[in-house]
Amino acid sequence: MSGLRDFIATACAAGAALLPIAAGAHHHRINFSDTSTVFHGTITRVDWQNPHVYLYVRERDASGKDVDWEIETGSTPSLTRRGVLADTLQAGQAVTVRGKPDVDPQRKRLWLESITQADGKTLSFQGAVESEGLVEQQRAKSLEGIWSTVGGAYDRTHAATNMALTAKGKAAAAAFDVAKDPFANCVPPPIPDSLTTPYLHQIVFNADKTITLREEYWEIDRIVYMDGRGHPADGARTNQGHSVGRWDGAVLVVDTTLFADHAFGNGSGIPSGAGKHVVERYALSDGGSTVTIDYVLEDPEYLSAPFKDTRKWRYTPHLELLPNKCDLEDARRYTH
């Protein structure tokens, strides 16, 4: 544990503010109010799991009645980089909680914004990680390395407003039901969603003429074959698809097909179809401090025109990917 604490101190002091940490990557916040509430209580339980850490806090209300709150926070990597470790919050601690309650007042659930401990220290669970000082921005000599997402995550909920949809795509978007979210069953997102999660990304050049595109989010690995092969004509369709790559000068071009059906594969309620095809172009930019990723998404079953977008990652070699496996029971809690 001491090694992890040292890592936290180093990351916070050396530039963790460069990493835009969002507390929830797979959630739809329609379940929670826009108005915050504050109450005092005692922690009764902490579930240190992914995709979201849960706290349970007992409040004594004005009438003297005990009220038990289920409090949702971010993932273990996002909390760890804030300096909140598995033993930071424990049963029996008195705390002041601030957050956004469930839109149904009968459900004592809350999306956590901050906790103030008995000694007056406030722990923030929203927004970017703050830091006193930043390291000088480092610059990569190649695409290989560790990178963090720049800007907001892929907007699954509003993807339909940005995409040209077929009649089938419009019908799917109109029938959107958060209770049918595949992420609640620990089915991870395919690209383009996985490119923009608020977690770390790693590019690894392997000796066997492959490149691994690794995501901290749910520990996704995509293998890109760089030996000149094409896509297999009768290949298996998988969640992340089949990827082949080539170099266009210094630009890495990744071509991916054979995606499995995914109910929210192109956005909330907008599925991935059998003909989904994504081409990504990875290029060093800003003197090597960032990677610019231009991509084109085609899915003729659900999209009436290609969807084009550009994303950026920032070079963050002082950080490391942390464990982030999805726990099925934990993932299903928010659909209750």
LUMDO-778485 format. One record per residue (C-alpha): residue number from 1; residue in three letters; y, z, x. Coordinates in nm, 3 decimals, m for minus. Example, Ala and Ser with C-alpha at 12.3 -4.5 7.8 and 13.67 -1.06 7.14 Angstrom:
LUMDO-778485
ATOM   seq   type     north        up      east
ATOM     1    ALA    m0.450     0.780     1.230
ATOM     2    SER    m0.106     0.714     1.367
end
This chain:
LUMDO-778485
ATOM   seq   type     north        up      east
ATOM     1    MET     0.000     0.000     0.000
ATOM     2    SER     0.237     0.069     0.290
ATOM     3    GLY     0.210    m0.295     0.397
ATOM     4    LEU     0.308    m0.408     0.050
ATOM     5    ARG     0.603    m0.167     0.045
ATOM     6    ASP     0.718    m0.307     0.379
ATOM     7    PHE     0.694    m0.658     0.236
ATOM     8    ILE     0.904    m0.556    m0.066
ATOM     9    ALA     1.175    m0.405     0.153
ATOM    10    THR     1.182    m0.713     0.375
ATOM    11    ALA     1.190    m0.956     0.083
ATOM    12    CYS     1.470    m0.776    m0.097
ATOM    13    ALA     1.681    m0.735     0.215
ATOM    14    ALA     1.606    m1.080     0.353
ATOM    15    GLY     1.672    m1.303     0.062
ATOM    16    ALA     1.463    m1.240    m0.247
ATOM    17    ALA     1.777    m1.325    m0.442
ATOM    18    LEU     1.707    m1.685    m0.349
ATOM    19    LEU     1.412    m1.675    m0.587
ATOM    20    PRO     1.502    m1.710    m0.956
ATOM    21    ILE     1.265    m1.459    m1.113
ATOM    22    ALA     1.221    m1.490    m1.487
ATOM    23    ALA     1.021    m1.222    m1.656
ATOM    24    GLY     0.799    m1.438    m1.869
ATOM    25    ALA     0.672    m1.785    m1.801
ATOM    26    HIS     0.436    m1.842    m2.088
ATOM    27    HIS     0.613    m1.669    m2.374
ATOM    28    HIS     0.815    m1.785    m2.671
ATOM    29    ARG     1.086    m1.523    m2.727
ATOM    30    ILE     1.115    m1.601    m3.098
ATOM    31    ASN     0.921    m1.279    m3.161
ATOM    32    PHE     1.206    m1.065    m3.030
ATOM    33    SER     1.557    m0.991    m3.154
ATOM    34    ASP     1.873    m1.111    m2.978
ATOM    35    THR     2.017    m0.760    m3.007
ATOM    36    SER     1.922    m0.488    m2.761
ATOM    37    THR     1.828    m0.131    m2.843
ATOM    38    VAL     1.826     0.181    m2.623
ATOM    39    PHE     1.610     0.492    m2.659
ATOM    40    HIS     1.476     0.785    m2.457
ATOM    41    GLY     1.108     0.859    m2.426
ATOM    42    THR     0.807     0.942    m2.211
ATOM    43    ILE     0.569     0.688    m2.057
ATOM    44    THR     0.217     0.735    m2.191
ATOM    45    ARG     0.041     0.439    m2.027
ATOM    46    VAL     0.096     0.150    m1.784
ATOM    47    ASP    m0.120    m0.164    m1.788
ATOM    48    TRP    m0.066    m0.339    m1.455
ATOM    49    GLN    m0.206    m0.683    m1.543
ATOM    50    ASN    m0.107    m1.048    m1.575
ATOM    51    PRO     0.045    m1.250    m1.725
ATOM    52    HIS     0.255    m0.951    m1.835
ATOM    53    VAL     0.268    m0.585    m1.739
ATOM    54    TYR     0.279    m0.358    m2.046
ATOM    55    LEU     0.427    m0.010    m2.075
ATOM    56    TYR     0.369     0.235    m2.357
ATOM    57    VAL     0.651     0.481    m2.426
ATOM    58    ARG     0.666     0.759    m2.685
ATOM    59    GLU     1.007     0.820    m2.839
ATOM    60    ARG     1.103     1.128    m3.042
ATOM    61    ASP     1.328     0.989    m3.315
ATOM    62    ALA     1.616     1.165    m3.494
ATOM    63    SER     1.382     1.307    m3.757
ATOM    64    GLY     1.156     1.461    m3.493
ATOM    65    LYS     0.882     1.205    m3.545
ATOM    66    ASP     0.699     1.052    m3.248
ATOM    67    VAL     0.729     0.673    m3.227
ATOM    68    ASP     0.498     0.484    m2.990
ATOM    69    TRP     0.642     0.163    m2.839
ATOM    70    GLU     0.449    m0.122    m2.679
ATOM    71    ILE     0.681    m0.266    m2.414
ATOM    72    GLU     0.631    m0.607    m2.259
ATOM    73    THR     0.763    m0.687    m1.910
ATOM    74    GLY     0.710    m0.958    m1.650
ATOM    75    SER     0.413    m1.043    m1.431
ATOM    76    THR     0.298    m0.833    m1.137
ATOM    77    PRO     0.453    m1.076    m0.882
ATOM    78    SER     0.792    m1.072    m1.056
ATOM    79    LEU     0.791    m0.692    m1.079
ATOM    80    THR     0.670    m0.653    m0.722
ATOM    81    ARG     0.962    m0.857    m0.589
ATOM    82    ARG     1.195    m0.629    m0.781
ATOM    83    GLY     1.049    m0.332    m0.598
ATOM    84    VAL     0.849    m0.216    m0.901
ATOM    85    LEU     0.494    m0.149    m0.781
ATOM    86    ALA     0.181    m0.043    m0.964
ATOM    87    ASP     0.264     0.325    m0.911
ATOM    88    THR     0.642     0.310    m0.962
ATOM    89    LEU     0.616     0.388    m1.334
ATOM    90    GLN     0.351     0.638    m1.436
ATOM    91    ALA     0.237     0.829    m1.743
ATOM    92    GLY     0.441     1.145    m1.797
ATOM    93    GLN     0.770     1.009    m1.661
ATOM    94    ALA     1.080     1.052    m1.878
ATOM    95    VAL     1.275     0.727    m1.906
ATOM    96    THR     1.558     0.556    m2.090
ATOM    97    VAL     1.451     0.214    m2.216
ATOM    98    ARG     1.673    m0.082    m2.295
ATOM    99    GLY     1.532    m0.399    m2.447
ATOM   100    LYS     1.503    m0.636    m2.738
ATOM   101    PRO     1.280    m0.514    m3.022
ATOM   102    ASP     1.046    m0.717    m3.236
ATOM   103    VAL     1.221    m0.904    m3.517
ATOM   104    ASP     0.994    m0.709    m3.754
ATOM   105    PRO     1.126    m0.349    m3.741
ATOM   106    GLN     0.787    m0.219    m3.852
ATOM   107    ARG     0.634    m0.342    m3.526
ATOM   108    LYS     0.735    m0.110    m3.245
ATOM   109    ARG     0.723    m0.374    m2.974
ATOM   110    LEU     0.997    m0.449    m2.725
ATOM   111    TRP     1.085    m0.704    m2.455
ATOM   112    LEU     1.207    m0.493    m2.164
ATOM   113    GLU     1.548    m0.542    m2.002
ATOM   114    SER     1.580    m0.222    m1.797
ATOM   115    ILE     1.446     0.128    m1.745
ATOM   116    THR     1.649     0.421    m1.618
ATOM   117    GLN     1.442     0.692    m1.453
ATOM   118    ALA     1.509     1.067    m1.468
ATOM   119    ASP     1.692     1.059    m1.132
ATOM   120    GLY     1.940     0.802    m1.270
ATOM   121    LYS     1.793     0.500    m1.093
ATOM   122    THR     1.793     0.190    m1.312
ATOM   123    LEU     1.525    m0.077    m1.269
ATOM   124    SER     1.619    m0.423    m1.397
ATOM   125    PHE     1.353    m0.647    m1.544
ATOM   126    GLN     1.569    m0.950    m1.631
ATOM   127    GLY     1.767    m1.210    m1.438
ATOM   128    ALA     1.755    m1.299    m1.071
ATOM   129    VAL     1.656    m1.043    m0.809
ATOM   130    GLU     1.974    m0.901    m0.660
ATOM   131    SER     2.011    m0.835    m0.287
ATOM   132    GLU     2.279    m0.692    m0.060
ATOM   133    GLY     2.246    m0.957     0.206
ATOM   134    LEU     2.085    m1.299     0.233
ATOM   135    VAL     1.915    m1.454     0.529
ATOM   136    GLU     2.057    m1.779     0.653
ATOM   137    GLN     1.893    m2.059     0.458
ATOM   138    GLN     1.599    m2.186     0.660
ATOM   139    ARG     1.515    m2.553     0.680
ATOM   140    ALA     1.172    m2.711     0.671
ATOM   141    LYS     1.065    m2.991     0.903
ATOM   142    SER     0.810    m3.120     0.652
ATOM   143    LEU     0.703    m3.065     0.293
ATOM   144    GLU     0.444    m2.813     0.406
ATOM   145    GLY     0.537    m2.454     0.332
ATOM   146    ILE     0.634    m2.207     0.061
ATOM   147    TRP     0.899    m2.296    m0.196
ATOM   148    SER     1.066    m2.131    m0.495
ATOM   149    THR     1.189    m2.293    m0.814
ATOM   150    VAL     1.558    m2.381    m0.835
ATOM   151    GLY     1.713    m2.364    m1.181
ATOM   152    GLY     1.554    m2.282    m1.512
ATOM   153    ALA     1.189    m2.320    m1.599
ATOM   154    TYR     1.057    m2.614    m1.799
ATOM   155    ASP     1.175    m2.560    m2.155
ATOM   156    ARG     0.854    m2.587    m2.352
ATOM   157    THR     1.006    m2.470    m2.676
ATOM   158    HIS     1.279    m2.737    m2.683
ATOM   159    ALA     1.091    m3.017    m2.508
ATOM   160    ALA     1.075    m3.212    m2.834
ATOM   161    THR     1.454    m3.251    m2.834
ATOM   162    ASN     1.444    m3.415    m2.489
ATOM   163    MET     1.147    m3.646    m2.536
ATOM   164    ALA     1.104    m3.965    m2.736
ATOM   165    LEU     0.807    m3.885    m2.959
ATOM   166    THR     0.564    m4.104    m3.146
ATOM   167    ALA     0.493    m4.027    m3.510
ATOM   168    LYS     0.191    m3.827    m3.393
ATOM   169    GLY     0.407    m3.642    m3.142
ATOM   170    LYS     0.667    m3.557    m3.410
ATOM   171    ALA     0.396    m3.432    m3.643
ATOM   172    ALA     0.252    m3.213    m3.367
ATOM   173    ALA     0.596    m3.070    m3.281
ATOM   174    ALA     0.668    m3.000    m3.649
ATOM   175    ALA     0.339    m2.813    m3.679
ATOM   176    PHE     0.418    m2.593    m3.378
ATOM   177    ASP     0.253    m2.251    m3.412
ATOM   178    VAL     0.300    m1.994    m3.138
ATOM   179    ALA    m0.027    m1.829    m3.243
ATOM   180    LYS    m0.212    m2.141    m3.122
ATOM   181    ASP    m0.058    m2.132    m2.775
ATOM   182    PRO    m0.334    m2.212    m2.519
ATOM   183    PHE    m0.166    m1.979    m2.270
ATOM   184    ALA    m0.280    m1.689    m2.490
ATOM   185    ASN    m0.633    m1.790    m2.389
ATOM   186    CYS    m0.543    m1.808    m2.018
ATOM   187    VAL    m0.540    m2.189    m2.025
ATOM   188    PRO    m0.271    m2.270    m1.766
ATOM   189    PRO    m0.006    m2.538    m1.809
ATOM   190    PRO    m0.052    m2.879    m1.649
ATOM   191    ILE     0.234    m3.072    m1.492
ATOM   192    PRO     0.524    m3.108    m1.552
ATOM   193    ASP     0.535    m2.748    m1.677
ATOM   194    SER     0.363    m2.606    m1.369
ATOM   195    LEU     0.628    m2.761    m1.141
ATOM   196    THR     0.899    m2.539    m1.285
ATOM   197    THR     0.747    m2.197    m1.342
ATOM   198    PRO     0.963    m1.914    m1.200
ATOM   199    TYR     0.708    m1.840    m0.929
ATOM   200    LEU     0.635    m1.959    m0.577
ATOM   201    HIS     0.484    m2.296    m0.488
ATOM   202    GLN     0.300    m2.385    m0.169
ATOM   203    ILE     0.225    m2.725    m0.016
ATOM   204    VAL    m0.068    m2.727     0.228
ATOM   205    PHE    m0.173    m3.022     0.446
ATOM   206    ASN    m0.550    m3.004     0.494
ATOM   207    ALA    m0.763    m3.147     0.775
ATOM   208    ASP    m0.983    m3.341     0.530
ATOM   209    LYS    m0.705    m3.583     0.426
ATOM   210    THR    m0.612    m3.387     0.118
ATOM   211    ILE    m0.300    m3.196     0.021
ATOM   212    THR    m0.315    m2.877    m0.185
ATOM   213    LEU    m0.032    m2.815    m0.432
ATOM   214    ARG    m0.069    m2.443    m0.495
ATOM   215    GLU     0.104    m2.247    m0.770
ATOM   216    GLU     0.147    m1.872    m0.768
ATOM   217    TYR     0.151    m1.892    m1.146
ATOM   218    TRP    m0.207    m1.815    m1.250
ATOM   219    GLU    m0.324    m1.926    m0.904
ATOM   220    ILE    m0.340    m2.297    m0.984
ATOM   221    ASP    m0.458    m2.533    m0.706
ATOM   222    ARG    m0.416    m2.909    m0.738
ATOM   223    ILE    m0.597    m3.122    m0.482
ATOM   224    VAL    m0.430    m3.452    m0.391
ATOM   225    TYR    m0.660    m3.707    m0.226
ATOM   226    MET    m0.475    m3.893     0.050
ATOM   227    ASP    m0.761    m4.115     0.176
ATOM   228    GLY    m0.670    m4.424    m0.025
ATOM   229    ARG    m0.914    m4.372    m0.311
ATOM   230    GLY    m0.814    m4.447    m0.671
ATOM   231    HIS    m0.886    m4.259    m0.991
ATOM   232    PRO    m1.253    m4.268    m1.095
ATOM   233    ALA    m1.310    m4.494    m1.394
ATOM   234    ASP    m1.536    m4.242    m1.565
ATOM   235    GLY    m1.396    m3.925    m1.410
ATOM   236    ALA    m1.398    m3.591    m1.586
ATOM   237    ARG    m1.078    m3.491    m1.764
ATOM   238    THR    m0.953    m3.154    m1.641
ATOM   239    ASN    m0.660    m2.925    m1.711
ATOM   240    GLN    m0.469    m3.032    m1.398
ATOM   241    GLY    m0.598    m3.390    m1.397
ATOM   242    HIS    m0.709    m3.602    m1.101
ATOM   243    SER    m0.446    m3.661    m0.830
ATOM   244    VAL    m0.425    m3.924    m0.558
ATOM   245    GLY    m0.137    m3.957    m0.315
ATOM   246    ARG     0.029    m4.178    m0.060
ATOM   247    TRP     0.331    m4.175     0.167
ATOM   248    ASP     0.632    m4.392     0.090
ATOM   249    GLY     0.812    m4.335     0.418
ATOM   250    ALA     0.879    m3.961     0.421
ATOM   251    VAL     0.831    m3.930     0.045
ATOM   252    LEU     0.503    m3.795    m0.092
ATOM   253    VAL     0.400    m3.987    m0.405
ATOM   254    VAL     0.143    m3.812    m0.626
ATOM   255    ASP    m0.025    m4.003    m0.910
ATOM   256    THR    m0.217    m3.795    m1.165
ATOM   257    THR    m0.431    m3.898    m1.464
ATOM   258    LEU    m0.746    m3.774    m1.642
ATOM   259    PHE    m0.577    m3.477    m1.806
ATOM   260    ALA    m0.781    m3.275    m2.054
ATOM   261    ASP    m0.644    m3.233    m2.404
ATOM   262    HIS    m0.395    m2.947    m2.408
ATOM   263    ALA    m0.221    m2.841    m2.728
ATOM   264    PHE     0.104    m2.761    m2.543
ATOM   265    GLY     0.051    m2.991    m2.243
ATOM   266    ASN     0.390    m3.165    m2.267
ATOM   267    GLY     0.582    m2.888    m2.444
ATOM   268    SER     0.536    m2.631    m2.717
ATOM   269    GLY     0.336    m2.809    m2.982
ATOM   270    ILE     0.346    m3.141    m2.792
ATOM   271    PRO    m0.006    m3.206    m2.661
ATOM   272    SER    m0.141    m3.386    m2.358
ATOM   273    GLY    m0.339    m3.691    m2.464
ATOM   274    ALA    m0.614    m3.890    m2.300
ATOM   275    GLY    m0.363    m4.143    m2.164
ATOM   276    LYS    m0.128    m3.893    m2.001
ATOM   277    HIS    m0.006    m4.016    m1.661
ATOM   278    VAL     0.239    m3.844    m1.427
ATOM   279    VAL     0.389    m3.980    m1.105
ATOM   280    GLU     0.575    m3.730    m0.883
ATOM   281    ARG     0.786    m3.807    m0.575
ATOM   282    TYR     0.843    m3.518    m0.332
ATOM   283    ALA     1.123    m3.559    m0.078
ATOM   284    LEU     1.296    m3.319     0.160
ATOM   285    SER     1.663    m3.287     0.075
ATOM   286    ASP     1.971    m3.084     0.168
ATOM   287    GLY     1.876    m3.094     0.534
ATOM   288    GLY     1.528    m2.958     0.469
ATOM   289    SER     1.636    m2.654     0.266
ATOM   290    THR     1.502    m2.798    m0.058
ATOM   291    VAL     1.245    m3.036    m0.197
ATOM   292    THR     1.359    m3.278    m0.466
ATOM   293    ILE     1.085    m3.375    m0.711
ATOM   294    ASP     1.143    m3.681    m0.928
ATOM   295    TYR     0.874    m3.739    m1.185
ATOM   296    VAL     0.788    m3.975    m1.468
ATOM   297    LEU     0.565    m3.857    m1.753
ATOM   298    GLU     0.388    m4.108    m1.976
ATOM   299    ASP     0.165    m4.017    m2.268
ATOM   300    PRO     0.153    m4.306    m2.518
ATOM   301    GLU    m0.033    m4.104    m2.779
ATOM   302    TYR     0.254    m3.856    m2.815
ATOM   303    LEU     0.554    m4.008    m2.631
ATOM   304    SER     0.710    m4.338    m2.740
ATOM   305    ALA     0.890    m4.376    m2.405
ATOM   306    PRO     0.843    m4.234    m2.053
ATOM   307    PHE     1.007    m3.898    m1.989
ATOM   308    LYS     1.193    m3.875    m1.655
ATOM   309    ASP     1.321    m3.562    m1.491
ATOM   310    THR     1.419    m3.417    m1.152
ATOM   311    ARG     1.344    m3.069    m1.023
ATOM   312    LYS     1.412    m2.885    m0.698
ATOM   313    TRP     1.237    m2.620    m0.495
ATOM   314    ARG     1.405    m2.409    m0.225
ATOM   315    TYR     1.238    m2.337     0.110
ATOM   316    THR     1.141    m1.967     0.122
ATOM   317    PRO     0.905    m1.913     0.417
ATOM   318    HIS     0.988    m1.540     0.428
ATOM   319    LEU     0.803    m1.492     0.099
ATOM   320    GLU     0.432    m1.510     0.027
ATOM   321    LEU     0.228    m1.591    m0.281
ATOM   322    LEU     0.101    m1.280    m0.458
ATOM   323    PRO    m0.214    m1.237    m0.672
ATOM   324    ASN    m0.150    m1.356    m1.027
ATOM   325    LYS    m0.477    m1.406    m1.215
ATOM   326    CYS    m0.452    m1.419    m1.594
ATOM   327    ASP    m0.623    m1.140    m1.787
ATOM   328    LEU    m0.746    m1.270    m2.125
ATOM   329    GLU    m0.691    m0.949    m2.321
ATOM   330    ASP    m0.345    m0.911    m2.175
ATOM   331    ALA    m0.249    m1.272    m2.249
ATOM   332    ARG    m0.347    m1.242    m2.615
ATOM   333    ARG    m0.132    m0.939    m2.688
ATOM   334    TYR     0.186    m1.125    m2.774
ATOM   335    THR     0.022    m1.318    m3.060
ATOM   336    HIS    m0.070    m0.996    m3.241
end
